[in-house]
Amino acid sequence: GTPLYVYSRAGILGMLSAYQTAFKKWDPVVAYAVKANPSLGIIRALAGSGGGADIVSGGELHRAIKAGVPPERIVFAGVGKSAVEMEEALAAGILLFNVESLPELELLNTVAGRMNRVAPIAIRVNPDVDPRTHAYISTGKKESKFGLDIRAAIEAYKRAAELPHITPIGIHSHIGSQITRIQPFTQAIEKLTRVVREVRELRIDLR
C-alpha cells in the first residue's frame, strides 16, 4: 500500500553502535531523539540494542516506554515541559531532566516536592558558539532562545544545589543540527569544560 516508508535497520543500529563504541570507556547512554522520527519500530530496534531515548513531551515519554526503552535510559529535554509531564516522568523514574531555565528549575522542584521525589537534572548551557549551519537550526549562539549563558548557568547550578528536591548530576548543551565541521563541537566542549570545572569547585558533584 501507500505510503510506504522503508528504513535500514542495519544502518540505524550501525550508527548507534558507532557511538556506543566511541564512548565505551564512559559506559554511555546513547539517547535517540524521538522527535526525529517517532516510529515505534525504530525506537524498539534501538532499545533492543541498548539505546536510550531523548524526549521532549509526555507523548514521547509514552512512546519510548511502549517501545521498550527502560526509564533509566530516558532523558527529558525541551523548553515546554508542563507540570503534568514532569509528574509523569518522575513517576516513571527517568534518568534526568535537561533544564532550560530558572523558572523550569523551580517548577520541577515544586512538582518533585509534591511527589516526595528528587529530580536528577542537567542544566542546558548555551556556549555561544557558531555551529556554521542554517540559522533556523542553530541553537548554541547567544542570541538563540535556548539554554542559559555560562555565567547564568553557573548561578543556576548554585540554586539547584540549594533546592531540596533537585540533584544536579550533569551538564547539557546543544549547538544545532546538520553540522558538518568538527570545530564548533571542539569550541563548545572547551567552554563547557570550564563550566564543569567551576561547578565542581562549588562542590557540586557532576557525573
C-alpha positions as CSV (number, residue, x, y, z in Angstrom):
1,G,0.0,0.0,0.0
2,T,0.9,3.7,0.1
3,P,2.5,5.5,1.6
4,L,5.3,3.0,2.3
5,Y,8.4,4.1,4.3
6,V,11.4,1.8,4.4
7,Y,14.3,2.3,6.8
8,S,17.6,0.4,7.1
9,R,17.7,-1.3,10.5
10,A,21.3,-2.2,9.9
11,G,22.1,1.4,9.1
12,I,20.4,2.8,12.2
13,L,21.9,0.2,14.5
14,G,25.3,0.7,12.9
15,M,25.2,4.4,13.9
16,L,24.1,3.5,17.4
17,S,27.0,1.0,17.7
18,A,29.5,3.6,16.4
19,Y,28.5,6.0,19.3
20,Q,28.5,3.2,21.9
21,T,31.9,2.0,20.8
22,A,33.5,5.5,20.6
23,F,32.4,6.3,24.2
24,K,32.7,2.8,25.6
25,K,35.1,4.0,28.3
26,W,32.4,6.0,29.9
27,D,29.5,3.4,29.6
28,P,27.3,6.0,27.8
29,V,23.6,6.1,27.4
30,V,23.2,6.9,23.7
31,A,19.8,8.5,23.5
32,Y,17.8,8.7,20.2
33,A,15.9,11.9,19.7
34,V,12.4,10.6,19.4
35,K,11.3,13.9,17.7
36,A,13.5,13.0,14.7
37,N,11.2,10.1,13.8
38,P,8.7,8.7,16.4
39,S,8.2,5.3,14.7
40,L,7.8,2.7,17.3
41,G,9.7,0.2,15.1
42,I,12.8,2.4,15.1
43,I,12.6,3.2,18.8
44,R,12.1,-0.5,19.5
45,A,15.1,-1.5,17.4
46,L,17.3,1.0,19.2
47,A,16.0,0.0,22.6
48,G,16.8,-3.7,21.9
49,S,20.4,-2.7,21.2
50,G,20.9,-0.7,24.3
51,G,19.8,2.7,23.0
52,G,18.0,5.3,25.1
53,A,15.5,8.0,24.2
54,D,15.7,11.8,24.2
55,I,12.2,13.1,24.6
56,V,10.5,16.5,24.6
57,S,7.0,15.7,25.6
58,G,4.8,13.4,27.6
59,G,3.6,11.8,24.4
60,E,7.2,10.9,23.5
61,L,7.7,9.5,27.0
62,H,4.8,7.1,26.5
63,R,6.0,6.1,23.1
64,A,9.5,5.4,24.3
65,I,8.3,3.2,27.2
66,K,5.8,1.5,24.9
67,A,8.7,0.7,22.5
68,G,10.7,-0.9,25.4
69,V,13.1,1.9,26.4
70,P,13.9,1.4,30.1
71,P,13.0,4.7,32.0
72,E,16.6,4.8,33.3
73,R,17.7,5.4,29.7
74,I,15.3,8.3,29.1
75,V,16.3,11.9,29.1
76,F,13.6,14.7,29.1
77,A,14.8,17.7,27.1
78,G,12.9,20.6,25.6
79,V,11.7,24.0,26.6
80,G,8.0,23.3,27.1
81,K,7.7,20.8,29.9
82,S,4.4,21.1,31.8
83,A,3.9,20.2,35.4
84,V,1.9,17.1,34.4
85,E,4.6,15.9,32.1
86,M,7.2,16.4,34.9
87,E,5.0,14.3,37.2
88,E,4.7,11.5,34.6
89,A,8.4,11.5,34.0
90,L,9.2,11.5,37.7
91,A,6.7,8.7,38.3
92,A,8.3,6.7,35.5
93,G,11.8,7.1,37.0
94,I,13.6,8.6,34.1
95,L,17.4,9.2,34.0
96,L,17.3,13.0,34.1
97,F,15.7,16.3,33.0
98,N,17.6,18.8,30.9
99,V,16.6,22.1,32.5
100,E,16.5,25.1,30.2
101,S,15.7,28.0,32.7
102,L,15.5,29.0,36.3
103,P,11.7,29.1,36.2
104,E,11.7,25.5,34.9
105,L,14.1,24.5,37.7
106,E,11.8,26.0,40.4
107,L,8.8,24.3,38.9
108,L,10.5,21.0,38.7
109,N,11.5,21.3,42.4
110,T,7.9,22.1,43.3
111,V,6.5,19.2,41.4
112,A,9.1,16.8,42.8
113,G,8.3,18.0,46.3
114,R,4.6,17.3,45.9
115,M,5.6,13.7,44.9
116,N,8.2,13.4,47.6
117,R,10.8,12.7,44.9
118,V,14.2,14.1,44.0
119,A,14.6,15.1,40.3
120,P,18.1,14.5,38.7
121,I,18.9,17.3,36.3
122,A,21.4,18.8,33.9
123,I,21.4,22.5,33.1
124,R,21.4,23.4,29.5
125,V,24.3,25.7,28.8
126,N,24.4,28.0,25.7
127,P,28.1,28.2,25.0
128,D,27.7,31.0,22.3
129,V,29.3,29.0,19.5
130,D,28.6,29.4,15.9
131,P,27.8,25.9,14.5
132,R,28.0,27.2,10.9
133,T,24.7,25.7,10.0
134,H,21.4,27.1,8.9
135,A,20.2,30.0,11.1
136,Y,16.9,28.2,11.9
137,I,18.6,25.1,13.3
138,S,21.4,27.0,15.1
139,T,20.8,26.7,18.9
140,G,24.1,27.5,20.5
141,K,24.7,31.2,19.8
142,K,24.0,33.8,22.5
143,E,21.0,35.2,20.5
144,S,19.4,31.7,20.5
145,K,16.4,31.3,22.7
146,F,17.7,28.0,24.2
147,G,19.6,27.4,27.5
148,L,21.5,29.7,29.8
149,D,24.7,31.6,29.1
150,I,27.7,30.4,31.0
151,R,27.5,32.8,34.0
152,A,23.8,32.3,34.3
153,A,24.2,28.5,34.1
154,I,26.7,28.5,37.0
155,E,24.3,30.5,39.1
156,A,21.6,28.0,38.2
157,Y,23.8,25.2,39.4
158,K,24.2,27.1,42.7
159,R,20.5,27.4,43.0
160,A,19.9,23.7,42.1
161,A,22.3,22.6,44.8
162,E,20.1,24.6,47.3
163,L,16.8,23.0,46.3
164,P,15.7,20.1,48.4
165,H,14.1,18.1,45.5
166,I,16.7,18.6,42.9
167,T,20.0,16.8,42.3
168,P,22.3,18.3,39.7
169,I,24.2,15.5,38.1
170,G,25.2,16.7,34.6
171,I,25.6,19.4,32.0
172,H,23.8,19.7,28.8
173,S,24.4,21.6,25.6
174,H,23.0,21.5,22.0
175,I,24.5,23.9,19.5
176,G,22.5,23.0,16.4
177,S,21.7,20.4,13.8
178,Q,23.2,19.3,10.4
179,I,26.7,20.5,11.5
180,T,29.4,19.4,9.0
181,R,32.5,20.7,10.8
182,I,34.3,19.5,13.9
183,Q,35.5,22.9,15.1
184,P,32.1,24.1,16.5
185,F,32.0,21.0,18.7
186,T,35.5,21.4,20.0
187,Q,34.9,25.1,20.8
188,A,31.7,24.2,22.7
189,I,33.5,21.4,24.6
190,E,36.3,23.8,25.6
191,K,33.7,26.3,27.0
192,L,31.7,23.5,28.7
193,T,34.8,22.1,30.4
194,R,35.3,25.5,32.1
195,V,31.7,25.3,33.3
196,V,32.2,21.8,34.7
197,R,35.4,23.0,36.5
198,E,33.7,26.0,38.1
199,V,30.7,23.9,39.2
200,R,32.9,21.3,40.7
201,E,34.8,24.0,42.6
202,L,31.4,24.7,44.2
203,R,31.5,21.0,45.4
204,I,28.6,20.1,43.2
205,D,29.3,16.5,42.0
206,L,28.6,16.3,38.3
207,R,29.0,12.8,36.9
